[in-house]
Structures are given as C-alpha cells and as structure tokens.
Amino acid sequence: MSLFDTHVVVDWSAAGSRSPAKPSGNAIWIAVVRDGLASAPVYFRTRTEARTHLAELLAGEVAQGRKTLACFDFAFGYPQGAARKITGSDSALDLWAWLHEKIEDRPDNGNNRFAVAGCVNELFDGLGPFWGREASHDIPGVSTQKPVHSGADYPPQRRLTDLKAPSAKSVWQLFYNGSVGSQVLMGLPALQALRQDPRLKPHCKVWPFETGLKAPKAALVLAEIYPALVKDAVAASRSEGEILDAAQVRVLADALAEMDRKNELAPLFDPAPEMSEEERDLVETEEAWILGVGHEAALRQAAETSRPKVQAVPRPTPRKPMRPYLKDPAAIDEASVAAVRREARLERFPDGLADLALRLIQACGMPDIADRLSVSPGAVEAGRRALAAGAPVICDCEMVAAGLIRRDLRSEVIVTLNDPATAPMARALGTTRSAAATELWQDRLEGAVVAIGDAPTALFHLLEGLDKGWPKPALILGFPVGFVGAAESKAELSADPRGCDFITLRGRRGGPSMAAAAIGALAKGPA
C-alpha cells in the first residue's frame, strides 16, 4: 500500500528581488504528482507567491484526506552544535522558530538574510561560520571570504548527511556559485509558517525530527531532498529548452511517486546503513537527513526508469458568439414581471396578494408556488401598515436580514441568532439555537413583522411562546425550508395562527430569499 497519495517537490530560491516574468532558472519551481499523474512544474517569481500556493495546495490535499509528501531542496538543519549556540536548545525545530521570528521576507523578495547571518556570527568567537557576500556590500559580521575556523565553539562545515551526499555544499556559504546557505535561511522560516498554518498544524510532521528515521504515518510530511542524487537521470530526461530546475523537480516527484506505487518508498526513510545510535540521535534532533541518502541506488533507478505522465493541456477551441442578453435593468424587470404574470395566473389573487406572490416567484423562479400560498385575511394590509409605521422586522437568521433592501424600510432589523445569550439558552432548553433565539424576541414582538426563512424550530418555538402569552406580532411570514419540520411547522401556523395574521408557503419549500422578498413586497407596495 502506498504511503502517500500526493508527492510534491519544491526547488526553493533565496533571490533578493522578483524573478523574471519569463520562467527561468534559479527561481522557485514546484512539481506535483497526484495518484501517479504529474502536472507540469509551476514557476513562481516570489517566495510570497510560492508560500501562498503551497499553503493552499497542502491544505486542499489534507482537507480531501489525501496523504501528502512535500519535499524541499534545502537543508532542514545545521551542523551539530549550531542550534544550541543560537537558541540554547539542540532542537532544529526551535531554530526554525527562531529564524521565523528574525527573517524578514518582503513580497518583492527583498529580505534581511545577511543581517541575520551577521547577528548569528556575533555569537561565535572570531568571524563566525556564515560567510559570502558581494564585495560591494558592506554587511557587518559577514566576510567575503571563508573564515578560518579555529575556536572551540565553531560548528562543523557539513552535516553527517552532507558528508554522504556527493558535492553537497556547506550551509554556511551565503553567496557565490553553488552556495546553499541563503536558501536555508530563507527556506526554514517558510516551512515554519506552513507548520503553523491552522489548516496544516494538526496534520503536519517533519521528517525525521517529529517522526524518527522511519516511514512516517502523518497526513502531511515535510522532508529534505537533494536533486544532485539523480542528476544523471535529470540530464537524460531533460527535454530541449527545459529549465534545469523544472526538470529536477519533475524527475524527483515522478521518481518518488513511482517508488511509492511499487511499495519501495518506505526504506528511504530508514537510517542509512551502519549509522550509529549517536549519529541517529543527532540526525533526528538537530541535523536532519536527505531523503534517499544511503539508498541512492534505488532512488536513481526509479528516476531513470520512470517517465513523467504530464497532464495534457487541452487546446482551446474557438467559442461561438455569446447569445444576446438583456442589459437594461428596467427592461429586465419588465420582462420578469411579464413572465411571472403569464405563467402564474396572478389575476386570481387580490391586488396586494398578487404583488406579493409575484415577488416571491421572482425570488425562487418557481411559478407553481402561487398554488401553495396560505394567507390569512387581511395579512397583506396588516404587514404594510406595520412596516409603514416603522415596526421592527425580526428575522430568524442573518441571511434573511442580508436580503432586505434597507432603503425601502423605516424599520429596525433584529436578528438574535448570534447573540451571546442564544447558545447557552439553547443548551438549557434542549433545543436549537434558532428556537432559543426567539426567546430574545419577546420585548420587541408586539406589533412587529416576523420573517422566518430558515429554521422550522424557530417557527414552532414562536408558536409555543404565543401559547404561553407572548406579545402578538402584526404579521408572521413563515418560510422555513427543509425536509424535517418545514412542512409541519407551516401547517401548524396555517391551522392555528394564535390570533396573528400570517403568510406562509405550504410544503418543504421556502428559504431566506423568499422571506426577504415578502418583506420587500410589503414595504415597497404594489409592483
């Protein structure tokens, strides 16, 4: 069984300015293979854009229950002793958090990585471990040349895993060809931000710091990779004109997915052969490990034998001209009214009720609801009088209130569903929040217009309250919707309105738009 459903490989960048608009090398590239099907690598001009994309991508995979391996091409840790010297802790993840606080990464890729490196160097004897900068830029604490490390507190130049990987560069070199130190400084804060994303935090584990050197079982796993492990396969697979960074993430993502499909990926997470317990503890706590080091032959074989299955991008077909449509608001309303009058036979209703039925049908697009209306004698007139006098409009949910056209109303609009007292009251009464919210209506009910467009329990509870002697509203608009209680609550209102005028729609149909449309029709008057 595969460990992961989705395999993501990221080539990071420490560029100090926005990468070119035309896709290029030495920038950020992300490749994704989902269920063995690869999509073309995606190019990003800034780290901000890439971080946003990654967060959305990974959150989407997690939300869909898809186990995801996300690999990044920079070191997840520093050589032994560095974390403790900088943070007072041996934990690499504490160093991630420290860098996340110190590094400033602006939307245009501008950043303060050299200044942070200079601050770190001040913690050490002599010149400090970080080095490399443009000669024209005078950065305190960072030399242009590799310093001679002689103090007892200097960390090693390379990690254990770097010593096992061919051509791996030192994490301390910040500048000049082949340097990787700046990528690490700009990459680890980005990983920390992903770890802290509320959508990812409960599901995310960092290999091997949080999983140990073994196949992880988390829904989202972050791991370190090194493209040079498969450089020959990349060279063989690279098409003419393909950017090297894009080819690297493409080949690595496909190779990892292919190994996973064949149940050959799990061993890559295990300790390298002959790793001692002391070395394992160092790797799992402080230095990290490159996925595949110690198992290079298997990874290279997968990279050499697998071929990318890139999703074809369909060629756009010419569209037919869009059909003409009405644009004038008055003409649209006139055509809508004519269609409703033609299909719903509104002439059978008195004028006031015909206007209200018209607006209800416009709100839902279903002319047949005219046959399902249940209205008490004088309900339309009672509603119009109340609204004209500025009586409050009490709504059972925010959606009803949001649908009201306030310029046509003189009334205060009241919604108590989200009142702080509602939820505790619902628990105490053993009912829904919608029902409990009606308890807070009592001092405003007298002469009000009540619009219920969501919860049947709100209408049921209101009727129960009226049985107990609650003040009577001028009009009840009963339009709860749904399969449980909607038809029954409206039938109860029609059968016994408790001395109140009412307008309702028999059956399951209803909703906030209908309740709001009824208020609009009563407030605006004849159409």
N, C-alpha and C positions, 0 to 999 in steps of 0.2 A: 504494500500500500504506500502511495506517495506521501512524503512528509508535508508537501505544500501544494496548493492549487495554483499559486501565482508566484513568479520569480521576477524580481526587479533588480537591475544592475545600474548603478549610478557612477558616472565619471564626473568628479567634482572639479571646481575651479576656485582659485584664490585671486582672480583678476581684480584689479583695483578700479576698473571702470567698466562700463557696459560693453559686453562683447558685440562684435559687428552684427548688423541686421542680417547679413547673409551668413548662413550656417558655416562655422569654421572650427578649427581645432583649438585646443587649449581653452575650451569653454565647457559648459555643463551639458552632458548628454545622458538621457535616461532610456533604457530599453526594458520592455515588459513582455514576458511570455505568460499567457494565461491559458491553462489547460492545454499546454503544448502548442498553442497558436501564438506566434510572435507578431507584434505590431512594429512598424518601422521606428527606429530610435528617434526621440524627440529632443530638439535643441532648445536651450534656454540662454537668454542673454544676461540674466542676473540671478544671483543666489536667491533673492526675494521671490522671484517668479518660480524658481525651481522648488523652494521650500513650500510655497503655497500649493503648487501642483502635487508634490509628494504627499503633503498632509491630506489633500482631498482624495488622491488615489488610494492611499493606505486606509483612510477612514472608510472609503467606499468598499474596499475589499473586506475589511473587518465587519462592516455592517451586513454584508451579504454572506457572512460565515465562511469566507474564503481564507484559508491559511496562507500566509504570505511570507516569503523570504526576501528581504531587502538588503542588497549588498552594496558597499561603498568602497571606492578605491583609495582610501587614505587610512593611516594608522589609527586604531582605536585607543591606543595607549602610548605612553612614553617609556623609555628605558628605566630599569629598576632604580628607585630612589627619588625620581623626579617628582612624583605625585606628593610624597611626604614632604619634600623640601618646599613645594609650592603651597600645599594646602594643610599640611600637618597630618595627612591621612595617606595610607598606602592605596586607597581605593581609586581606581581610574575614574569611576563614575563621579566621585567627589571633585576630581579635576575637571571633568566635563561641566559640572555645575559652576565651578569657579570661572572657567573660560566663558561660559554663557553670560555670566554677570559682567565680565570685563570687556569682552569683544563687542565693538560697535560695528554693525554691518548695515550700511545705508542702502536704500532702494536702487541707487545708481552704481552699486558695488564698492563705493568708497568705504574704507574701513580703517581701523586703528591697530592692525595686527602687529606692525613693527613697534609701536609704542608699548603694547602689552608684552611683546618679547623682551623689550628693554627693561621693563619692570621685573620680569622673571629673572633676567640676568643679574639684576642687582641683589638678588637673594643668594647668589653664589660668590665664592671667592674669585678674584681675578675678573676676567671679561665675561664670564657666564657662558652657557652652552649654545644659545642661539646666535647665529651669525649669517651674514649675507644680506647686502642691500646695495642699491645703486650708489656709486661713488659720489654722485652729485647731491644725494640726500643725506644730510647730517642728522642721524637719528641717535639720540643719546642711548648709550648702553648696547648698541648693536654695531659690531665691526664689519668691515667689508671682507675681511679675510677670516678663515677658520682659526680660532684662537688655540693656543697651546694649553691644553687642559692639564693642570698639574695639582690642583687642590684635591684634598681627600673627599670633598663633598660633590665633586663633579660626577654626573651620571655617565653611564656608558654611551658611546656614539650610536649603537644599534641595539635593538631588542633581540631576544632569542630568536624570534621568528624571522627577523631581518637577516640574521646570520645564515638561516637555512634557505632563504629565497635568493635566487641569482639576481644580481645587480640592484638589490634593494638599497635605496638611498637613506641617508640619515635624516631623522625627523627634525634635527636641529638646524638644517640648512634652509634658509628662507628665500634665497634668491639665486640666480644664475641657472643655466640649463640643467634640467633634470632634478631640480630641487623639489622637495615634497613638504617641507616644513610649513610653508604658508597654507597649503591645502589642509593640513591637520588643524592648524589654528583656526581656520575659517570653517572647517567641516564639523568639528566636535560640538561647537555651540549649536549648529543646525540640528545635529542628532539629539542634543539635549532638548531643544524646542519640540521636536517630534515626540520624544518620550513624555513630555509634559502636556502635550495636547490632550484635553479631556476625552476626546473620542478614541485616543490610542492608548492612553496611560494604563488602563486596566488590562490591556491585552499584549503589551509590548515587552519583549525581553531582549537583552543584549547578550549575544554570544561572544565570548564564553563567561563574561562577568556575572551574569544572572542565571545562566543555565549550566555552567560547568562545561568541561570538554566532553560533550556527548550530544547526541541528536536531540535538539530541543523539541518541546511539545507545545510551545506557545502559539497563539493565533497569529502573532506578528513577531518576527525575529529579525534583528539587525545584525549584520556580520560584515567583517572586513575581507576584501578581496584584493588581488594584485594581478592586473592584466598581463604583466610580463610572463606569468606562468604559462600562458597559452599564446605567446607571441608568434610562434611558427604557424599555428592554426589560423590566427588572425591574418597573417600575411597571405596564406594560401586561399583564404575565403574572401578576402577584401576585393571588392569589385573596382573597376576603373573609376577613378574620381571620388571614391568613397572616403570620407574623412576618417582618419585613423581612430579617433576617439569613438566615433559612431560604430565603427567595425568592432572595436574591443567590447563595448557593452553588448552589442548584438550577439557576438560569438559566445561571450561568457554567459549571458542569460539563457541562450539556447542550450549550451552545454550543461548548465546546472539543471535545467528543466528536463533534458534528455536523461541525465543520470537519475533524477528523481523518478521519472517514468519507469525506469528499469530497476528501481529499488536499489540503486547504487550510490545514492547521495549521502546516506546516513554515516558511512565511515569517514567522510571528510570532516565531520565534526568531532571525531575521536582524537585523542592525543597522538602526536607523532610517535613513530616507533622509537623506543629507547629514551623517551622523556622521563626524567626522574620525578619523584614526588615533589621535591623542592622547586623544580622548574615548572611543574604543573601548577603549583600554588601561586607562583609568580605570574604565570600567564593568566590564570583565572581571576587574579585580583588586580593586577597592575598593568601588565604589558599587552595583553590580548594576543591573538594569533590570526594569521592569514588563513582563510578558508582554503583548504587544498594543499597547504604546505605539509609535506610528509606523505602526501597521497598524489603527487604530481602526475604520475603515470596515468592514473585513472581519469583525472581531470583533462589531461591533454588528449587522451584517446576519445573522450566524449566530444571535445572541441573539434577534433579532426574528422570524426565520423558523422557528427550531426550537421544538419543543414538548416538554415533559418526558414521557417514557414511564415513568411511575411504576408499579412493580410493584404489582398489586392484592394487598391483604392478604385472604386468604380468610376469610370469616365462619365462626367456629367453629360446628360442628354439634353438637347435643346427643349426648353419648355414651350408649351403652347401659350399664346397670349392669354392673360387672365381675363375671365369674363367680366363684363361691365357690372358695376355695382353702384347703389345709391350712396351719395356722399353728403347731400344736404340734410341737416338734422330735421328740419320741418317736413321735408318730403318723406324721410324715413318714418317719422311718427305718423304721418297721414296714411302711408301705406300699411303700417302695422295696425292702426285702428280699423282701417277698411277690411283687412284680412280677418281680424277678430270678429267684427260685426257680421261678416259674411259667413263665417264658419260656426259661430257660437249661437246664432239666433237670439241676440240680446234684446230684440224688440219685445220678447215675452216678459221682461222684467220692468218694474217701475224705473223711472229715470235714475234715481240715486243708486239703486242696486245695480242697474245696468252699467253705470260708470265704474262702480267698484269691481264688478265681475270682469270688465274689460281690463282693468289694471292688473288684476290677479292673473288673468290669462296671459297678458304680456310678460309677466314676471316668470312664468314657467313654460310658456309655449304649448300649453295643452288645452285646446278649446273645450274638451269634454268635461273639464272641472265645473263648468257652469251648471251641469246637471247634478252636481254633488254638493252644491252650496246649501247650507242650512242657516237661516237668518230669522231672528225674532222680529216681530212687527215693530217698526219704529227704530230699529238698530242703527240704520244709516244716519237718520236725523239726530239720534242721541250722540253718536260719535262726532258728527260735525259740530254740534252745539258745544260739546265738551272741549274739543280742540280749539274752536273759535274763542272760547273763554279762557284759554291758556291752561287747561287742566293738564296735570303731568301725564307723560307717557311712560308706562312701566313695562320694561322688556325682560324676557326671561334669559336672554343671552346677549353677548356683545355683538354677534352677527346681525341680530335684528336691529340693534341701535345703529350699527355701521351702515345699514341700508337706508336709513331715513334721510330725506332731503331736508336739512335743517332750515334752509331759507323759507320753506313753506310752513314752518312750525313756530308757534309762540310758546310752546310748552317746554318744560324741563324734561329731559330724558333720563330715566332712572334704570340702572342695572345693578343688581346686588349679588350676582353670581360669584364675583371675585372679591366680595367684601371679606375682610379678615375673620369676621364672626361666622361666615357661612359654613366653612369646612368643619369646625368644632361642633356647630349646631347639627350638621348632617350626621356626624358620628353619634351625638347624643340621642337624636331622634331615630337613628337606624334607617336613614333614607338617603336619597341622592342629594348632591349639593343644589341641584336645580329646584328640588322640592323645598329644601331648607331655606333657600334664598327668598322664597315667597313669605316666610315669617317676617322678614325685614320690610315687607311692603305695607304692613298694617296701618302705620300712621299716615300713609300717603294714598291709600286705596280709595277713600271717599271721593266719588265723582271722577276718578281717573280713567284713562283708557289703558287697558292691559293688553299687551301684544305678546302672545306665546307662540314662538315659531320653531321651537326645538324639542323640549323635553316633555313627554306625556306626564311624567311625575309632577312637573310644575303645575299643570292644569288640574290634575287630580288633587294635589295638596291645596290649591287655591279653593277648590270646591269644598274640601273638608273644612277649610278655615271659615268659609261663608256659613257652613252649617253650625259653626261654633259662635257665630255672631260677629265675624269680622265686618268692617265697613264695606259697603257695596260700591263697586266701580260703576261708572257710567256705561261702560261697554267692555265686553271681553271678546278679543279676537283670538279664536282658538285654532292655531295652525301647527300643532306639534306634528312631527313626522317620524315614521319608522315602522318597524314590524312588531314591536312589543309595546302595547298600551296606547298607541296613537289613535287608532280607530275607536278603542274602548273609551278613552278619556273624552273624545269629541262626542261620542254617542251619549255619554253621561251629561255633558253640557247641554246638548240639544234636548234631552229628555227632561232635565230639571236644572234650569239655569239659575236657580236660587233667587229669583226675582230680578235678575240682571238682563239687560239687553246683550245679545251676542251675535257674532258672525263666525261660522266655522265651516270646515270642508270635511264632509263625511269620508271615512276610509283612512288609508295609511298615508296618503299624500299630504304635503304641507311644506313647511320649511321657513327659514328666516326671510327669504326673498318675498314669499307670499305675505307674511306678517307685515313686513316693511311696506310692501306695495299697498296693502289695505290701509295703513296709516296715511300713506301718500295720497291715496284716492280721497279719503275723508278730509284731509287737510286742504287739498287743492280744490275740491269741489268738482262740478261737472266737467267732463272731458270736452 
